[in-house]
Every structure is written in C-alpha cells, then in structure tokens.
Amino acid sequence: MNMVTFRQAATSDAPAIDELISGNLEVGHLLPRTIDDIVEHAPRFVVAEWEGRVIACAELAPLSKTVAEVRSLVVDHQARGNQIGPRLVSELASGAVARGFATLCAFTHQPSHFVKMGFTIVPHMWVPEKISHDCASCPLFRRCGQYAVTLPLRAGAQIRPEQPAAVIYGGRSVAPRRPTIERLHLDPVPVFADADEHAVPA
C-alpha cells in the first residue's frame, strides 16, 4: 500500500530539496537557491515523502509580521496529479495561521493552480512587502511575467482541493491527469516550529 507522508523538513533533507528545485528551474519557472540557503532555512519547508524519498517541497517564507510567502513549491514530475501540491500549500497555510500571519501570498507564472485553491490574483503592488524585499532589486522587476496571488488567513481556514479546470478556463473541459501514485494516504504534518523572521531570495 502506497503511503505519502508530509512533515517539516530537517537539515538532512537539504540535498533532496536542492535536487528538486535544481531539476525544475526551467519547467517550473523556479528561482535558483543555493544549498547553503536551503540548509539555513530547512525548518521553513514542508516535504512530501513516498517510499523513503522526498518527492515534493514548499517553503513558508516570512515577508513581514503579517505576510508570508509560498516559495520553492515543486512536485517531482512522476508524482504530479495526486493533489500533493495543494496539500503542501494547505500545510504551509496551517503553519502560517499558527504563527499569526494574516496573509499568505505567492508569485507564480501559473496562477490558475493557486486560484483553484482559493487564492486571488492581485496587482503586484498589493504585496508591498514582497516588492520592497525582493522585487525592487531584481533585474526582471516589472517584466518578470509572474502573477501575484494572495489568500487571507484565519483560524481554521483550509486550502480547498483543486477545482476542475473549467472553473478557471471559462467552461472549457480539460481531461484530468492520471495519478502515477495510486491509493494515496496522506498523514498529518506537525505544526511549524519557530523559524527566523528574515525572508531570503526565492
């Protein structure tokens, strides 16, 4: 019986996280991370593990006392189509609520995935914490092609499962992808321990 477990990452997971990010820089439009950066901020990550292997990761990065960002969200290509990405975001949202953040945001080239989970596309300037911390000094500022999405947080709030593609694409039917990991059983992840309050480049 296949089991996928979700847990807070440890420093020892840094090489696996680095491999996931490095292997998806182009196809996932991810920004590069150094291994030292990942090691330093490993407790911010939630990872999904299957048969002893880390197959997905995502980071909860504080931008201010009230705003946190989803960063470095990546699922191994063989495990996609199994709702692992939404579950990672849900775990990050729970951790953000527990730590007192009021808003969860993300900057993404594929906003439909987040909209299906309840996020809203907003102008970049509606997330000034991100603009001042990362974007203003970026050479691609104002021409990066990313969308800003936000989700208000409250106690007990949950990320909903992804809705059918027709919700986003104006009624056009899109065939679902066939899962490659069957009969998934998702275990809970522990609440985040305190992490330092300084965000780092994604």
C-alpha atoms as a printed R data frame, in Angstrom:
    type eleno elety resid chain resno       x      y       z
1   ATOM     1    CA   MET     A     1   0.000  0.000   0.000
2   ATOM     2    CA   ASN     A     2   1.488  3.300  -1.079
3   ATOM     3    CA   MET     A     3   1.865  5.994   1.576
4   ATOM     4    CA   VAL     A     4   2.694  9.670   1.134
5   ATOM     5    CA   THR     A     5   3.625 11.466   4.344
6   ATOM     6    CA   PHE     A     6   4.020 15.193   4.945
7   ATOM     7    CA   ARG     A     7   6.404 16.578   7.532
8   ATOM     8    CA   GLN     A     8   8.500 19.566   8.442
9   ATOM     9    CA   ALA     A     9  11.873 19.360   6.749
10  ATOM    10    CA   ALA     A    10  15.154 18.847   8.584
11  ATOM    11    CA   THR     A    11  18.638 19.957   7.646
12  ATOM    12    CA   SER     A    12  19.316 16.457   6.369
13  ATOM    13    CA   ASP     A    13  16.614 16.984   3.712
14  ATOM    14    CA   ALA     A    14  18.537 19.868   2.126
15  ATOM    15    CA   PRO     A    15  20.202 17.774  -0.633
16  ATOM    16    CA   ALA     A    16  16.843 16.298  -1.694
17  ATOM    17    CA   ILE     A    17  15.200 19.728  -1.674
18  ATOM    18    CA   ASP     A    18  18.092 21.135  -3.681
19  ATOM    19    CA   GLU     A    19  17.729 18.329  -6.226
20  ATOM    20    CA   LEU     A    20  14.002 19.008  -6.628
21  ATOM    21    CA   ILE     A    21  14.496 22.742  -7.097
22  ATOM    22    CA   SER     A    22  17.514 22.414  -9.395
23  ATOM    23    CA   GLY     A    23  15.771 19.830 -11.554
24  ATOM    24    CA   ASN     A    24  12.741 22.046 -12.095
25  ATOM    25    CA   LEU     A    25  14.235 25.512 -12.574
26  ATOM    26    CA   GLU     A    26  13.171 25.839 -16.200
27  ATOM    27    CA   VAL     A    27   9.974 23.812 -16.394
28  ATOM    28    CA   GLY     A    28   8.689 25.128 -13.074
29  ATOM    29    CA   HIS     A    29   9.861 28.723 -13.502
30  ATOM    30    CA   LEU     A    30  11.561 28.433 -10.135
31  ATOM    31    CA   LEU     A    31  14.299 30.762  -8.994
32  ATOM    32    CA   PRO     A    32  17.584 29.100  -8.025
33  ATOM    33    CA   ARG     A    33  18.507 28.503  -4.392
34  ATOM    34    CA   THR     A    34  21.947 27.817  -3.004
35  ATOM    35    CA   ILE     A    35  22.458 24.709  -0.916
36  ATOM    36    CA   ASP     A    36  23.650 26.894   1.978
37  ATOM    37    CA   ASP     A    37  20.415 28.884   1.803
38  ATOM    38    CA   ILE     A    38  18.352 25.698   1.844
39  ATOM    39    CA   VAL     A    39  20.299 24.281   4.783
40  ATOM    40    CA   GLU     A    40  19.842 27.500   6.746
41  ATOM    41    CA   HIS     A    41  16.100 27.644   6.170
42  ATOM    42    CA   ALA     A    42  15.251 23.942   6.062
43  ATOM    43    CA   PRO     A    43  12.784 24.197   9.012
44  ATOM    44    CA   ARG     A    44  10.641 26.520   6.896
45  ATOM    45    CA   PHE     A    45   9.996 23.743   4.380
46  ATOM    46    CA   VAL     A    46   7.345 21.064   4.365
47  ATOM    47    CA   VAL     A    47   8.265 17.980   2.360
48  ATOM    48    CA   ALA     A    48   6.227 15.099   0.975
49  ATOM    49    CA   GLU     A    49   7.854 11.699   1.270
50  ATOM    50    CA   TRP     A    50   6.988  8.483  -0.572
51  ATOM    51    CA   GLU     A    51   8.746  5.163  -0.047
52  ATOM    52    CA   GLY     A    52  11.580  6.900   1.777
53  ATOM    53    CA   ARG     A    53  12.143  9.517  -0.929
54  ATOM    54    CA   VAL     A    54  11.348 13.243  -0.800
55  ATOM    55    CA   ILE     A    55   9.100 13.864  -3.811
56  ATOM    56    CA   ALA     A    56   7.888 17.420  -3.155
57  ATOM    57    CA   CYS     A    57   8.675 20.515  -1.123
58  ATOM    58    CA   ALA     A    58   7.463 24.024  -0.355
59  ATOM    59    CA   GLU     A    59   8.709 26.809   1.905
60  ATOM    60    CA   LEU     A    60   6.844 29.238   4.158
61  ATOM    61    CA   ALA     A    61   8.948 32.418   3.974
62  ATOM    62    CA   PRO     A    62   8.074 35.384   6.221
63  ATOM    63    CA   LEU     A    63   7.969 38.740   4.437
64  ATOM    64    CA   SER     A    64   6.742 40.736   7.436
65  ATOM    65    CA   LYS     A    65   4.974 40.135  10.739
66  ATOM    66    CA   THR     A    66   1.671 39.709   8.895
67  ATOM    67    CA   VAL     A    67   2.567 38.384   5.420
68  ATOM    68    CA   ALA     A    68   4.218 35.083   4.489
69  ATOM    69    CA   GLU     A    69   5.037 33.710   1.058
70  ATOM    70    CA   VAL     A    70   4.852 30.260  -0.519
71  ATOM    71    CA   ARG     A    71   8.239 29.677  -2.150
72  ATOM    72    CA   SER     A    72  10.041 26.873  -3.948
73  ATOM    73    CA   LEU     A    73   6.873 24.814  -4.401
74  ATOM    74    CA   VAL     A    74   7.794 21.826  -6.552
75  ATOM    75    CA   VAL     A    75   6.454 18.297  -7.004
76  ATOM    76    CA   ASP     A    76   8.502 15.607  -8.738
77  ATOM    77    CA   HIS     A    77   7.094 15.045 -12.230
78  ATOM    78    CA   GLN     A    78   6.338 11.375 -11.533
79  ATOM    79    CA   ALA     A    79   4.160 12.315  -8.552
80  ATOM    80    CA   ARG     A    80   2.111 15.079 -10.130
81  ATOM    81    CA   GLY     A    81  -1.643 14.795 -10.455
82  ATOM    82    CA   ASN     A    82  -2.110 13.478  -6.907
83  ATOM    83    CA   GLN     A    83  -3.061 16.716  -5.078
84  ATOM    84    CA   ILE     A    84   0.358 16.834  -3.396
85  ATOM    85    CA   GLY     A    85   0.896 20.500  -4.299
86  ATOM    86    CA   PRO     A    86  -2.396 21.670  -2.752
87  ATOM    87    CA   ARG     A    87  -1.687 19.590   0.357
88  ATOM    88    CA   LEU     A    88   1.729 21.236   0.733
89  ATOM    89    CA   VAL     A    89   0.135 24.683   0.425
90  ATOM    90    CA   SER     A    90  -2.504 23.661   2.974
91  ATOM    91    CA   GLU     A    91   0.195 22.645   5.435
92  ATOM    92    CA   LEU     A    92   2.000 25.944   4.897
93  ATOM    93    CA   ALA     A    93  -1.253 27.844   5.449
94  ATOM    94    CA   SER     A    94  -1.863 25.997   8.723
95  ATOM    95    CA   GLY     A    95   1.662 26.820   9.844
96  ATOM    96    CA   ALA     A    96   1.175 30.471   8.863
97  ATOM    97    CA   VAL     A    97  -2.062 30.725  10.856
98  ATOM    98    CA   ALA     A    98  -0.374 29.168  13.892
99  ATOM    99    CA   ARG     A    99   2.384 31.773  13.686
100 ATOM   100    CA   GLY     A   100  -0.029 34.702  13.424
101 ATOM   101    CA   PHE     A   101   0.306 35.665   9.770
102 ATOM   102    CA   ALA     A   102  -2.738 37.364   8.235
103 ATOM   103    CA   THR     A   103  -1.970 36.811   4.544
104 ATOM   104    CA   LEU     A   104  -0.369 34.057   2.502
105 ATOM   105    CA   CYS     A   105   0.952 35.073  -0.901
106 ATOM   106    CA   ALA     A   106   2.800 33.617  -3.863
107 ATOM   107    CA   PHE     A   107   4.351 34.946  -7.053
108 ATOM   108    CA   THR     A   108   3.860 32.492  -9.885
109 ATOM   109    CA   HIS     A   109   3.821 32.023 -13.658
110 ATOM   110    CA   GLN     A   110   0.886 29.614 -13.282
111 ATOM   111    CA   PRO     A   111  -1.729 31.403 -11.152
112 ATOM   112    CA   SER     A   112  -4.543 29.002 -12.090
113 ATOM   113    CA   HIS     A   113  -3.139 26.371  -9.715
114 ATOM   114    CA   PHE     A   114  -3.421 28.808  -6.808
115 ATOM   115    CA   VAL     A   115  -6.785 30.235  -7.872
116 ATOM   116    CA   LYS     A   116  -8.182 26.705  -7.808
117 ATOM   117    CA   MET     A   117  -7.090 26.532  -4.169
118 ATOM   118    CA   GLY     A   118  -8.864 29.761  -3.196
119 ATOM   119    CA   PHE     A   119  -6.189 32.401  -3.843
120 ATOM   120    CA   THR     A   120  -6.988 35.659  -5.656
121 ATOM   121    CA   ILE     A   121  -4.879 37.304  -8.368
122 ATOM   122    CA   VAL     A   122  -3.953 40.831  -7.254
123 ATOM   123    CA   PRO     A   123  -1.722 43.657  -8.554
124 ATOM   124    CA   HIS     A   124   1.896 43.215  -7.500
125 ATOM   125    CA   MET     A   125   1.780 46.463  -5.537
126 ATOM   126    CA   TRP     A   126  -0.838 44.953  -3.240
127 ATOM   127    CA   VAL     A   127   2.017 42.956  -1.740
128 ATOM   128    CA   PRO     A   128   4.462 45.788  -0.926
129 ATOM   129    CA   GLU     A   129   6.412 43.544   1.439
130 ATOM   130    CA   LYS     A   130   7.477 41.378  -1.490
131 ATOM   131    CA   ILE     A   131   8.171 44.364  -3.734
132 ATOM   132    CA   SER     A   132  10.459 46.079  -1.244
133 ATOM   133    CA   HIS     A   133  12.211 42.923  -0.091
134 ATOM   134    CA   ASP     A   134  12.886 41.104  -3.370
135 ATOM   135    CA   CYS     A   135  11.352 42.657  -6.478
136 ATOM   136    CA   ALA     A   136  12.736 46.202  -6.441
137 ATOM   137    CA   SER     A   137  16.314 44.928  -6.693
138 ATOM   138    CA   CYS     A   138  15.538 42.233  -9.274
139 ATOM   139    CA   PRO     A   139  16.709 42.866 -12.862
140 ATOM   140    CA   LEU     A   140  13.363 41.487 -14.097
141 ATOM   141    CA   PHE     A   141  11.276 43.854 -11.958
142 ATOM   142    CA   ARG     A   142   8.034 44.807 -13.781
143 ATOM   143    CA   ARG     A   143   8.763 42.366 -16.627
144 ATOM   144    CA   CYS     A   144   9.126 39.011 -14.880
145 ATOM   145    CA   GLY     A   145   5.819 37.647 -16.154
146 ATOM   146    CA   GLN     A   146   4.763 36.455 -12.713
147 ATOM   147    CA   TYR     A   147   1.329 36.915 -11.157
148 ATOM   148    CA   ALA     A   148   0.796 37.853  -7.517
149 ATOM   149    CA   VAL     A   149  -1.804 35.793  -5.654
150 ATOM   150    CA   THR     A   150  -2.967 36.187  -2.059
151 ATOM   151    CA   LEU     A   151  -5.057 34.278   0.462
152 ATOM   152    CA   PRO     A   152  -6.448 35.856   3.659
153 ATOM   153    CA   LEU     A   153  -5.728 33.649   6.654
154 ATOM   154    CA   ARG     A   154  -7.872 32.962   9.686
155 ATOM   155    CA   ALA     A   155  -8.014 30.306  12.356
156 ATOM   156    CA   GLY     A   156  -9.467 27.098  10.970
157 ATOM   157    CA   ALA     A   157  -9.062 28.187   7.346
158 ATOM   158    CA   GLN     A   158  -8.252 25.370   4.957
159 ATOM   159    CA   ILE     A   159  -6.999 25.212   1.399
160 ATOM   160    CA   ARG     A   160  -9.702 23.601  -0.680
161 ATOM   161    CA   PRO     A   161  -8.791 20.841  -3.127
162 ATOM   162    CA   GLU     A   162  -8.137 21.990  -6.667
163 ATOM   163    CA   GLN     A   163 -11.357 22.575  -8.579
164 ATOM   164    CA   PRO     A   164 -11.954 21.315 -12.133
165 ATOM   165    CA   ALA     A   165 -10.085 23.272 -14.798
166 ATOM   166    CA   ALA     A   166 -13.409 24.539 -16.186
167 ATOM   167    CA   VAL     A   167 -13.680 26.795 -13.132
168 ATOM   168    CA   ILE     A   168 -10.647 28.709 -14.365
169 ATOM   169    CA   TYR     A   169 -10.849 28.300 -18.111
170 ATOM   170    CA   GLY     A   170 -14.357 29.567 -18.756
171 ATOM   171    CA   GLY     A   171 -16.104 26.226 -19.016
172 ATOM   172    CA   ARG     A   172 -13.636 24.515 -21.335
173 ATOM   173    CA   SER     A   173 -13.241 20.919 -20.279
174 ATOM   174    CA   VAL     A   174  -9.745 19.671 -19.574
175 ATOM   175    CA   ALA     A   175  -9.074 15.982 -19.039
176 ATOM   176    CA   PRO     A   176  -7.542 15.276 -15.613
177 ATOM   177    CA   ARG     A   177  -4.063 13.862 -15.389
178 ATOM   178    CA   ARG     A   178  -3.805 10.223 -14.373
179 ATOM   179    CA   PRO     A   179  -2.150  9.771 -10.984
180 ATOM   180    CA   THR     A   180   1.137  7.918 -11.016
181 ATOM   181    CA   ILE     A   181   0.987  7.171  -7.294
182 ATOM   182    CA   GLU     A   182  -2.250  5.324  -6.616
183 ATOM   183    CA   ARG     A   183  -4.347  4.991  -3.464
184 ATOM   184    CA   LEU     A   184  -2.557  7.794  -1.642
185 ATOM   185    CA   HIS     A   185  -2.848  8.015   2.130
186 ATOM   186    CA   LEU     A   186  -1.901 11.437   3.476
187 ATOM   187    CA   ASP     A   187  -0.596 11.716   7.021
188 ATOM   188    CA   PRO     A   188  -0.684 14.983   9.008
189 ATOM   189    CA   VAL     A   189   2.397 17.147   9.363
190 ATOM   190    CA   PRO     A   190   3.397 18.702  12.702
191 ATOM   191    CA   VAL     A   191   2.875 22.432  13.281
192 ATOM   192    CA   PHE     A   192   5.854 24.569  12.336
193 ATOM   193    CA   ALA     A   193   8.466 25.336  14.914
194 ATOM   194    CA   ASP     A   194   9.532 28.971  15.060
195 ATOM   195    CA   ALA     A   195  11.759 29.999  12.161
196 ATOM   196    CA   ASP     A   196  13.743 33.179  11.848
197 ATOM   197    CA   GLU     A   197  11.819 36.165  10.529
198 ATOM   198    CA   HIS     A   198  14.052 37.139   7.617
199 ATOM   199    CA   ALA     A   199  12.945 36.157   4.137
200 ATOM   200    CA   VAL     A   200  15.527 35.169   1.576
201 ATOM   201    CA   PRO     A   201  15.528 35.341  -2.229
202 ATOM   202    CA   ALA     A   202  13.435 32.569  -3.748
